[in-house]
Amino acid sequence: MKEYPHLSRAIGNVIEMVRKDRKMTKSSLAEFAWLERRYLREIEQGDKKPTVNAIYSICEALNIPPVEFFQKVEDEIAHLSALADDTHTVTVSKP
């Protein structure tokens, strides 16, 4: 299976961003999405890969259509990739 190096981090970042935009705590989101708070925290930190069912539950709890959620994830992947590329770029200055 192909690995997407920034996918878990991007999903976590988008969940956290939308959750904060909705002024929800992790506990309230976990409750509305029927997830364990610890599992949600691990998803937000990029440590866990959420199931499709978990993502749909989170989208429903955040009142965001899944297609909009995944567009935000795509944008965040591009952002994280650009940051990673910048850290790998070495500038050599001439004396």
N, C-alpha and C positions, 0 to 999 in steps of 0.2 A: 504494500500500500504506500502511496506517495505521502511524504511528510510535508506539511506546510509549516515552516519554522516559526512564523509569527501568528498563527491562527489562534492558539489558546490565549495568548496575551491580548490579541485584538478583541476577542470575544469578551474577555474579562474587562478590558478598558471600556468597551462600549456599554456593557451592563452597568458598570460603575458610573459612567458619564450620564446615562439616561436615568438611572436611579436617583442620582443627585439632582438632576434637572427636575425630576418629579418630586423632589424633597422627601424621598423615602429613605428609611434606615434599612440596613441589611436585614435586620430582624423582621421588619414589616414586609419587605419584599419576599423573604423566605416564607413567611406565613401565607401571603397571598398566592405565592407560586407553589405552595405545598412542598417545599424543599427544606431540608435541614439547613440551619444557619451556617454550620461549619462547611457543608458542601458548597453553598453559595459563596462563602468567603474564599474557599479554595479555587472556585471558578474565577472569581474576580481577580485573584492573584495570579491566574494563569497556571496554577498547579494541577488543576483537574480539567479534563476534557468532558464537557457536558454532553449528555445524550440529546438527540433531537427532541425527545419528549420534554426534557428539562428546559431546553431553549424555548420551545413553544409555551410552556408554562410561565417562564419568565417574561416572554413577550406579552402574554395575556395579562399578567400582573402589572406590567409596566404600561399597558395600553398602547403598544406599538405594533404595527403590522410586521409579521416576520420578514416580508420583503424589504421593508424600510430598515429593520434591524440588520439584515445581512448586507444591505448597501453601506450602512455605517461601518460594519465589520470590514468590508472590502476597502473602504476609505482608510480605516485604521491600519490595515495590513500595509497599504501603500505608504502610509506615514512611518510606520515602524521600519519598513524596508529601507526607506530613504535615510532614516536615522542610522541604521546599521551600515549602510553604504558610506555615509559620512564618516563614521568611526573607523572604517577600513581604508579611507583615502589618506595617503601620506603625502604631505607637501614637502618638497625638497627645495630649499632656498639656495641660491648661488651666492658665493661670497663676493 
